[in-house]
Amino acid sequence: MAVAALFIASCGAHVEDCLQDESCGPVIQVANRDGNLPTDPYDPFWDGGPLPVEVELGPQMITNPKWPNPSTRNVVVRTVKNSSSIAIMLEWDDLTRDSNFDHSALYVDRAAVMFPVTSDKEAPSITMGESGKPVNIWQWKAIGGERGQPGVRDNPNSQIPYQTIEDLNAEGFSTLTDQSQQDVQGVAVWKNNKWRLIFNRSLTNGNANDVQFQDSVLMATAVWNGSNKELNGQKGIAGWLLLKL
């Protein structure tokens, strides 16, 4: 992936125009499905339905502390929607499961996807947005529910919540804030030295701080490996990708 595609994008009113100037990519085609979307990351649908796209993760060299050698170098992205909801699955290799029931734990496995809140103007900086150009971030942590959240379960049948998914906004580094209205759900499973993580949300809603999936949108992604002491800006990143509806 070109360096320019990792760090900057200049898409106009039509998001897909960014493919022409190579400021976004690759394309993640959103599959269509009738009925409910699968909530189990190992539902057979995921291996025979949406087209998997392998995305390269690069170093974070924009802000301190820079991170030239992230331990996670690739993530596979699959997406699907029905008439009302969208599901995004990330899959990546990880030899260790770094999670903790203690909400104060720092070095745990994490992953996130990020979208411009609006897509009718030049895309915000890949550095978590910029002033006047907010981004909507969905972040997963392999840690027990924090800030009063109940957390999500390691699998749909588990009674022990020890993961957290947060619906966030930012307008640049050090501006990350929780939304008062949490609209994103999900679950992750670590199996065979891999994480499979599903984010799930309605296609549209009435929350002005959320991305709305009416047409194709830009999406960035990041992965943190807790055993490599990755935190905050210390991560592997990719963006902007084109989530094609």
HELIX and SHEET records of a PDB file:
HELIX    1   1 VAL A    3  PHE A    7  1                                   5    
HELIX    2   2 VAL A   15  LEU A   19  5                                   5    
HELIX    3   3 PHE A   45  GLY A   48  1                                   4    
HELIX    4   4 GLY A  226  ASN A  228  5                                   3    
SHEET    1   A 7 VAL A  27  GLN A  29  0                                        
SHEET    2   A 7 GLY A 236  LYS A 244  1                                        
SHEET    3   A 7 VAL A 217  TRP A 224 -1                                        
SHEET    4   A 7 ARG A 110  PRO A 116 -1                                        
SHEET    5   A 7 VAL A 135  LYS A 141 -1                                        
SHEET    6   A 7 PRO A 161  ALA A 170 -1                                        
SHEET    7   A 7 VAL A 152  ARG A 153 -1                                        
SHEET    1   B 7 VAL A  27  GLN A  29  0                                        
SHEET    2   B 7 GLY A 236  LYS A 244  1                                        
SHEET    3   B 7 VAL A 217  TRP A 224 -1                                        
SHEET    4   B 7 ARG A 110  PRO A 116 -1                                        
SHEET    5   B 7 VAL A 135  LYS A 141 -1                                        
SHEET    6   B 7 PRO A 161  ALA A 170 -1                                        
SHEET    7   B 7 THR A 177  ASP A 178 -1                                        
SHEET    1   C 3 ALA A  31  ASN A  32  0                                        
SHEET    2   C 3 ASN A  74  LYS A  81  1                                        
SHEET    3   C 3 VAL A  53  GLU A  56 -1                                        
SHEET    1   D 5 ALA A  31  ASN A  32  0                                        
SHEET    2   D 5 ASN A  74  LYS A  81  1                                        
SHEET    3   D 5 SER A  85  ASP A  93 -1                                        
SHEET    4   D 5 LYS A 194  SER A 202 -1                                        
SHEET    5   D 5 GLN A 185  LYS A 191 -1                                        
END                                                                             
